[in-house]
Amino acid sequence: MSFIRPEARETLMRWREVIAGTAFDFVGMATVLGPTRAHMIFGILMMGLGTALIYVGVQRGRFRANGGGAGIVDVDERQISYFGPHDGGVVALEDLIRISTVPRHSWELVDVQGTRVTIPVDAEGTEALFDAFSALPGLSTSRLADAARVRPVARTTVWEKPRRRLS
């Protein structure tokens, strides 16, 4: 038996890093006001950690969907797998050349062989995509979070692999 409504629990889980970072900041502030210089240094370190956690938590919280969508996403050893009710696919992170959002409010991943994997934004496990996509060169996490929240009208490219130039 839970004393927290499911909707409230969902919201708390979505913003869990922000809540933890805020707690670190409060404890750090209380520690800074302690009697010794060691308390002050430890408190400042805790506040720095809390602030970093809040920053990362806001990015992740904006990216996370409520879940309940079709299919399951799995990220394992730099490989993104999607298992859906009607389709699915596997893309290696190293082979990825483009990430787009499409009007069905889905991620479209394209690799070097031309394989397209379409993953609904609200599929189970899509929060693992944030960490996987963050490892890509030149990808802005704020742009990634914005793309996850806004339903596109047309195909919108979020990231494209930089092309090497021959000098």
Secondary structure, DSSP 8 states (H G I E B T S, - for coil): --SS-HHHHHHHHHTHHHHHHHHHHHHHHHHHTSSSHHHHHHHHHHHHHHHHHHHHHHHHHHH------SSEEEE-SSEEEEE-SS-EEEEEGGGEEEEEEETTTEEEEEETT--EEEEETTSBTTHHHHHHHHTSTT--HHHHHHHHHS--SS-EEEEE-------
